[in-house]
Amino acid sequence: MAQEDAPQADLSAGSTRPVLYSFRRCPYAMRARMAIAASGQRCELREVVLRDKPAELLAASPKGTVPVLVDVDGMVIDQSLDIMLWALRRNDPEGWLQAEGATLDEMLALVAECDGEFKRHLDGYKYPERHPGADGEAHRAQGALFLMRLETRLVVTRCLHGEHAALADIAIAPFVRQFAQVDAAWFEAQPWPRLRAWLAARLDAPVFTQVMAKYAPWRAGQPGIAFPGQSLPVS
């Protein structure tokens, strides 16, 4: 069901909250928003239109990608995983940094696989027209190898590093979601029942629903969005 545009909160120009530049459908921005929401850290969210990036975003991070967080002291964090760690190291009520079956470094290593080789094949599969000479089906087959490894992990435990969702689950799920959406019928036909159940659980989680609210694009001089907008239920 489509969500209505959420009301904008009236944040004053002198707000002492960190500013988060985001784009709703970007998987990198999704995972950053989920970590911020779970931590309870209050921010001013500025929804960005990628084809019309505000000058304030480019001044903070000239590379012009989202998410970008500008802390109250002016520090800029323009990598999604670093934003996740920034938020969760302040407050981690769900224990996302402490999986039962892995160290933080081990979780980060799995996320690096997702962000590296898998993301390259995801892009070639989803956007072959943007990559001259790319073979979409070949990229799909290579990306599927990573997903099969996730399926194998999920044979043992309900989540990637234990029975409860942790950093790797939250960081990787938006990219698996994007891969699944390219050809939903093909994805449903693959021998990945545990992966599909894991993905459904991640997408049904209150934190994901909360951070996928729709907002009007931010413009200079306008108030930002008070984010997160409401408390998450206790799990």
N, C-alpha and C positions, 0 to 999 in steps of 0.2 A: 504494500500500500504506500502510495506517495505521501511524503510528509510535507506539511505546510511550512512555509518560511517561519522561522522562529523569531520572536520579537527581539529587537536590539536593545541592549541595556544602555543606559545613559552614563557612560564613563566620562569623567571630566578629563580635559587635556592634561591636568596635573596628576593623573593617576599614578600610583606607585606600584602598580602591578606590572609584571613582565608582559611584553607584547609578543604574541605568537602569530606569525603570518602563515596561513594555511590554505589548502585547496581541498575541498571536501572529498573528491574522488581519488586523490593521490594516495597510493598505499603507504608511502613514506610518511605523509602527513597523518594518515589514519593511526599509525602506530604511535607517533608522537602524541597525538591527542589522547589516545587511550591511556598512555602512561601518566600524562598530566591529570586526566580525570580520575584515575585510580589513586593517585597520590593526594588529591584534594588541593593541589597547588592552584591558586586562583590566577588567571591570566586575562589579558585583553586580547581576544581573538579578532584577527583581521582576515576575512575571507578574500582571497586573491583571484582575479581572472587572469589566467596565465598568458593570454594573448594581449593583455593590457596591464602589465605589472606596474604597481605604484612606484613612484620615485623613492619613497621611503624604504621599500623593500630592497631596491637595488642599491641604495646608499648603505644599508646595513650589510648586505651580502651581494656583491656585484655578480656572482654567478647566477643569480636570479632564479634559483629553484626553491621549492618549499619542501619541508617546513623551515622557518627561520625563527628563532627565539631571541629577543632582545631583552636582557635582564634589566632590572631597575638601575644597576650600576653601569649600564652601557655595554656589558659583555654580550657578544653575539655568539650564538651557537647555531650553526647552519648545517648540521648533520643530524638526521632523525634519531639515530641510535644514541648519539650524545645527548640529545634532548630527553630521551627516555631515561638515561642514566642520571641526568641532572634532576629530573623530577623524582625518580624512585629513591635516589640517595637522600632526598629530603624527607620522604615519607613513603613507606612501602607496606601499607596495611594488608595487602593480599599476598605478600611474600614472593613477589615476582623475581626478585634477585636471588632467591634461595630455593632452588628446586631440590626435590628430594634426591634425585638421581644424577646430579651433575653440579660441577662448580660453575661459577659465573663465567670463567674463561672457556669452559666447554660449551656453555650455551652460546657465548659470543662466537665461537668457532663455527657452530652450526648456522648461526645467522649470517656469518660471512660467506658461507657456501650459497645461501639463498641470495644474498646481495651481489654475489659475483657471477659465477657460471650460470646459476638458474635464472637470474634476472636477465642475463644476456640472451638466453634462449627464449625466455618469456617475451622479450621485446621483438625478437625475430619472428616468433609465432604470431603475436598479436598485431605487429606493425610491419609486415614484410615489405610494404611499399616504401617504408622509410629507410630500408637497408638494401641498397642495390645488390642484386645477386643472391639475396637471402631466399632460402627454401623454407617456407613456413612449416611444412610437414616435418622436415628434418629437425627444425628447432623444437617442434612439439615433441618429437621422439626423444631428443636429448633432455629436454626439460622433464619429461616423464620419468627419466632415470632418478632424478632427485626426489620426485614425488613417491616413487616406489621405495626409496630408502626411508622416507617418512612413514610410509605404510608399514614397513618392517619394524620400525621403532614402536609403532602404535599397536603392534601385536602383543607387546609385553606390558605396556602401560597405556592408560587412557590419554595421556598427554605426552609431549615429546621427551620430557625428562622426569616423568613421575605421574602420579594420579591427579595432580592439580596443575592448572595452567601456570606457566611462569614466563620469563622474559622471551625465550625463544618462540613459544606458542604465539604470543602477542605480536612479536616482530615479524614472524613469517606468514601468519594467516592472511594478511591483506594481499600478499603476492600470490598465494595459492588461490584465493578468491578471484583474483584477476585472471589467472590462468584458466580456472574453471569456467569463467564467463565467456571466453572466446568461442567455445563450442560446447555448450552445456550437455548436449546429447552424447557427444564423444566422451566427455569427462564422466558422465554417469555410467557409461558402458565399460569403464576400466575396472580391473580387479583390485579396487582400492576401497573396500567398504569401511574400513576403520578410518582412513583419511577423510572420506566424505562425512562420517559421523563427527570426527574431530572438527572439521571445518564448519559443519552446521552448528556445533556447540559454541564455537568462537563467534559466529555471526548472530547467534541467539542471545549471547551474553549481554546483560544490561549495559556494560561499559561500551560495547560496540554500538548498540542502539542509541545510546546517549550521544556519542561523538559524531554520529551520522546525521544529526539535525541539519536542516538547510538554513543558510543565512544569505542575505543579500550581499553582494560584493561591497567591500569597504572602499570608501573614497576619502581622500585627505580632507580633514576638517569635520568629518563625521565621527560620532561616537563609535567605539568598538563594541564587541560582544563580551559580556561577563561570562567567562568560561572557566570551569564547567558550570552549566546553568542550574544544576540541581544535584543533590547528593545521591550517590549510588546506594542501592539497597545492600544491606549486609549479607554477604554470601556465606 
